[in-house]
């Protein structure tokens, strides 16, 4: 099993004193995702749940939407996901789609590459998500603000690696009543979301009706896209959303909450799913 943390010696300066000591760091390595042997994208991630990450990425891009649409996921070393020793061994995964499932279009590979280079227009991206979503967002859940306010601390409390490194984002999936369903950590918050969604896909749980996705950090367009494509109706973040994230949330009917800290929050879209106080 590959490492998710590593040790490096650092110079620590504190109160005018300097000493050399070991420090625990989050591992960051590239993961190449292929479909039928063809490279689709490369992401920098923390090793772990690589097959789920690949599946979650394909959900977000509209390639798959159900467990039965993926027939096999393997590391390119040749061992498949049934081998516990295979997990984290390699940095290239190959996804085989089920018969009848259309492979990613050439335009998807170009769009993924162009988006990474910050060279695509917002309107194109909005339209791609709106027309590609397979699951209409459910009208529920109706979430109590006090419950929402408890989620950041609960997400932080569920993180295991963060306490050792201070260098990981997290994504937590909660039921409408606040029950924690799953939490994943990664050096990139988009990867953490892909891991959560991918695990749900593998378990046959999509669409994720009636759930709340809580993320550390800010809410980008990409995170809203991933929530919408998985059928998650509520996305909450501890920091601000981007303008394009708000636009996409409003166009797709997603509830988007930012600056969720204690008893305060900003609701940028979909306020009907939050039980607001009268007046």
C-alpha positions as CSV (number, residue, x, y, z in Angstrom):
1,X,0.0,0.0,0.0
2,X,1.4,3.4,-1.0
3,X,2.1,6.1,1.5
4,X,-0.3,9.0,2.0
5,X,2.3,10.8,4.3
6,X,6.0,11.2,4.2
7,X,8.7,12.6,6.4
8,X,11.1,15.4,5.6
9,X,13.6,17.2,7.8
10,X,12.8,20.9,8.1
11,X,14.2,24.0,9.9
12,X,11.8,25.2,12.5
13,X,12.0,28.8,13.6
14,X,10.1,29.7,16.8
15,X,10.6,32.5,19.3
16,X,14.0,33.3,17.8
17,X,15.3,29.8,18.0
18,X,16.1,27.5,15.1
19,X,16.2,23.7,15.2
20,X,16.1,21.0,12.7
21,X,13.4,18.3,13.1
22,X,11.4,15.8,11.0
23,X,8.0,16.9,9.7
24,X,5.1,14.9,8.4
25,X,3.9,15.9,4.9
26,X,1.1,14.9,2.6
27,X,2.2,12.9,-0.3
28,X,1.3,14.3,-3.7
29,X,1.8,12.2,-6.9
30,X,0.3,12.3,-10.4
31,X,-2.5,10.0,-11.4
32,X,-3.1,9.4,-15.1
33,X,-6.7,8.3,-15.8
34,X,-7.2,6.3,-19.0
35,X,-10.4,4.9,-20.6
36,X,-9.9,1.8,-22.7
37,X,-6.1,2.5,-22.8
38,X,-6.5,6.1,-23.9
39,X,-5.3,8.9,-21.7
40,X,-8.0,11.2,-20.6
41,X,-6.4,13.4,-17.9
42,X,-3.7,13.6,-15.3
43,X,-4.4,14.9,-11.8
44,X,-2.1,15.5,-8.9
45,X,-3.6,13.6,-5.9
46,X,-2.8,12.0,-2.6
47,X,-2.6,8.2,-3.2
48,X,-5.6,6.2,-2.0
49,X,-9.0,5.4,-3.4
50,X,-7.6,5.8,-6.9
51,X,-10.2,3.7,-8.6
52,X,-13.0,5.7,-6.9
53,X,-11.3,8.9,-7.9
54,X,-11.2,7.8,-11.5
55,X,-14.9,6.7,-11.4
56,X,-15.9,10.0,-9.7
57,X,-14.1,12.0,-12.4
58,X,-16.0,10.1,-15.1
59,X,-19.3,10.8,-13.4
60,X,-18.4,14.5,-13.3
61,X,-17.6,14.5,-17.0
62,X,-20.8,12.7,-17.9
63,X,-19.1,9.6,-19.1
64,X,-20.8,7.2,-16.6
65,X,-23.7,7.6,-14.2
66,X,-24.2,4.1,-12.7
67,X,-22.1,1.3,-11.4
68,X,-23.2,-1.0,-14.2
69,X,-21.6,1.3,-16.8
70,X,-18.1,0.5,-15.5
71,X,-17.0,-3.1,-16.1
72,X,-13.4,-2.9,-14.7
73,X,-10.8,-0.6,-13.2
74,X,-7.2,-1.6,-13.1
75,X,-3.8,-0.3,-12.5
76,X,-1.7,-0.5,-15.6
77,X,0.6,-2.8,-13.7
78,X,-2.1,-5.4,-14.5
79,X,-3.7,-6.0,-11.1
80,X,-7.3,-5.2,-10.7
81,X,-9.4,-3.7,-7.9
82,X,-10.1,-7.1,-6.3
83,X,-6.4,-7.4,-5.3
84,X,-5.9,-5.5,-2.0
85,X,-2.2,-5.3,-2.6
86,X,-2.8,-3.4,-5.8
87,X,-4.2,-0.3,-4.2
88,X,-1.8,2.7,-4.4
89,X,0.9,0.7,-6.2
90,X,0.8,2.6,-9.5
91,X,0.1,6.1,-10.8
92,X,-1.9,5.1,-14.0
93,X,-5.4,3.6,-13.9
94,X,-7.4,2.3,-16.8
95,X,-11.2,2.2,-16.8
96,X,-13.0,-0.3,-19.0
97,X,-16.6,0.7,-19.8
98,X,-19.4,-1.8,-20.0
99,X,-20.6,-2.9,-23.4
100,X,-22.8,-0.3,-25.0
101,X,-21.5,2.7,-23.0
102,X,-20.1,5.3,-25.3
103,X,-16.4,6.2,-24.8
104,X,-15.4,9.7,-24.0
105,X,-15.7,12.0,-27.1
106,X,-12.6,13.6,-28.5
107,X,-14.1,16.9,-27.4
108,X,-14.0,15.8,-23.8
109,X,-10.3,15.3,-23.9
110,X,-9.8,18.6,-25.5
111,X,-12.1,20.3,-23.0
112,X,-10.3,18.8,-20.0
113,X,-7.0,19.9,-21.3
114,X,-8.2,23.4,-22.2
115,X,-9.9,23.9,-18.9
116,X,-6.7,23.0,-17.1
117,X,-5.0,25.7,-19.1
118,X,-7.7,28.2,-18.2
119,X,-8.7,28.7,-21.8
120,X,-12.4,28.0,-22.1
121,X,-15.4,30.3,-21.8
122,X,-17.8,30.2,-18.9
123,X,-20.9,30.0,-21.1
124,X,-19.6,26.8,-22.8
125,X,-19.0,25.2,-19.4
126,X,-22.4,26.1,-18.0
127,X,-24.1,24.7,-21.1
128,X,-22.1,21.5,-21.0
129,X,-23.1,20.7,-17.4
130,X,-26.7,21.8,-17.8
131,X,-27.3,19.6,-20.9
132,X,-25.1,16.7,-19.7
133,X,-26.6,16.2,-16.2
134,X,-28.2,12.7,-16.0
135,X,-30.0,13.3,-12.7
136,X,-32.5,16.1,-12.1
137,X,-31.8,17.5,-8.6
138,X,-34.5,16.5,-6.0
139,X,-36.5,19.2,-4.3
140,X,-35.2,18.0,-0.9
141,X,-33.7,17.8,1.6
142,X,-35.0,20.7,3.8
143,X,-32.0,21.3,6.0
144,X,-32.0,23.1,9.4
145,X,-29.4,25.9,9.7
146,X,-28.2,24.6,13.0
147,X,-27.5,21.3,11.5
148,X,-25.6,23.0,8.6
149,X,-23.6,25.0,11.1
150,X,-22.4,21.8,12.7
151,X,-21.0,20.3,9.5
152,X,-17.6,22.1,9.3
153,X,-16.5,20.9,12.7
154,X,-17.9,17.4,12.1
155,X,-16.0,17.3,8.8
156,X,-12.8,18.4,10.5
157,X,-13.3,15.8,13.2
158,X,-13.7,13.0,10.7
159,X,-10.3,13.8,9.0
160,X,-7.6,11.4,10.0
161,X,-4.6,12.5,7.9
162,X,-5.1,16.3,8.3
163,X,-4.3,16.1,12.0
164,X,-0.8,14.7,11.1
165,X,0.0,17.1,8.2
166,X,-2.3,20.1,8.2
167,X,-2.1,19.8,4.4
168,X,-5.2,18.1,3.2
169,X,-8.6,19.1,1.9
170,X,-11.7,17.1,2.7
171,X,-15.1,16.3,1.3
172,X,-17.9,14.9,3.5
173,X,-21.2,13.5,2.3
174,X,-24.0,13.8,4.8
175,X,-27.6,12.7,4.8
176,X,-30.3,15.4,5.2
177,X,-30.6,14.5,8.9
178,X,-26.9,15.0,9.5
179,X,-25.7,11.4,9.4
180,X,-22.2,11.2,8.0
181,X,-22.2,8.9,5.0
182,X,-18.6,9.2,3.8
183,X,-15.5,11.4,4.0
184,X,-12.4,11.5,1.9
185,X,-9.2,13.5,2.1
186,X,-6.9,14.6,-0.7
187,X,-4.3,17.3,-1.5
188,X,-6.9,18.6,-3.9
189,X,-10.5,19.2,-2.8
190,X,-11.8,18.3,-6.3
191,X,-10.1,14.9,-5.9
192,X,-11.7,14.5,-2.5
193,X,-15.1,15.0,-4.1
194,X,-14.3,12.6,-6.9
195,X,-13.4,10.0,-4.3
196,X,-16.6,10.4,-2.5
197,X,-18.7,10.3,-5.6
198,X,-16.8,7.4,-7.1
199,X,-17.3,5.3,-4.0
200,X,-21.0,6.1,-4.1
201,X,-21.0,5.0,-7.8
202,X,-19.2,1.8,-7.0
203,X,-21.7,1.1,-4.3
204,X,-24.7,1.7,-6.6
205,X,-25.9,4.7,-4.7
206,X,-26.2,7.3,-7.5
207,X,-28.0,9.6,-7.7
208,X,-27.2,11.0,-4.2
209,X,-30.7,12.4,-3.5
210,X,-31.3,14.0,-0.1
211,X,-27.6,14.6,0.7
212,X,-25.4,17.5,1.6
213,X,-21.8,17.7,0.3
214,X,-19.6,19.6,2.7
215,X,-16.1,20.7,1.5
216,X,-13.2,22.4,3.0
217,X,-12.0,25.6,1.4
218,X,-13.9,27.5,-1.3
219,X,-16.6,26.3,-3.8
220,X,-15.4,26.5,-7.3
221,X,-17.3,25.9,-10.6
222,X,-15.7,22.5,-10.7
223,X,-17.1,21.4,-7.4
224,X,-20.6,22.6,-8.3
225,X,-20.3,20.6,-11.5
226,X,-19.3,17.4,-9.6
227,X,-22.2,17.8,-7.2
228,X,-24.8,18.4,-10.0
229,X,-23.6,15.4,-12.0
230,X,-23.9,13.1,-9.0
231,X,-27.4,14.3,-8.2
232,X,-26.3,16.0,-4.9
233,X,-28.8,18.8,-4.2
234,X,-26.9,20.8,-1.5
235,X,-23.2,21.9,-1.6
236,X,-21.7,23.8,1.4
237,X,-18.3,25.3,1.8
238,X,-16.4,27.0,4.6
239,X,-15.2,29.7,2.2
240,X,-16.4,31.7,-0.7
241,X,-17.8,30.4,-4.0
242,X,-16.7,31.8,-7.4
243,X,-19.0,33.8,-9.6
244,X,-19.2,30.9,-12.1
245,X,-20.0,28.5,-9.4
246,X,-22.9,30.7,-8.3
247,X,-24.1,31.0,-11.9
248,X,-24.1,27.2,-12.4
249,X,-25.8,26.5,-9.1
250,X,-28.6,28.9,-10.0
251,X,-29.0,27.5,-13.5
252,X,-29.2,23.9,-12.3
253,X,-31.2,24.4,-9.1
254,X,-28.4,23.4,-6.7
255,X,-28.4,24.9,-3.2
256,X,-25.0,26.6,-2.7
257,X,-23.8,27.7,0.7
258,X,-20.6,29.6,1.4
259,X,-18.8,31.0,4.5
260,X,-20.5,28.3,6.6
261,X,-19.0,28.9,10.0
262,X,-20.8,28.3,13.2
263,X,-24.2,29.9,13.1
264,X,-23.6,32.0,10.0
265,X,-23.6,31.3,6.3
266,X,-24.3,32.9,2.9
267,X,-26.9,31.2,0.7
268,X,-26.0,32.0,-2.9
269,X,-28.6,29.7,-4.6
270,X,-31.4,27.3,-3.8
271,X,-32.5,28.9,-0.5
272,X,-35.7,26.8,-0.6
273,X,-33.8,23.8,0.8
274,X,-32.8,25.7,3.9
275,X,-35.3,26.0,6.8
276,X,-34.9,29.8,7.3
277,X,-36.2,31.5,10.5
278,X,-39.3,33.7,10.0
279,X,-38.8,37.3,9.4
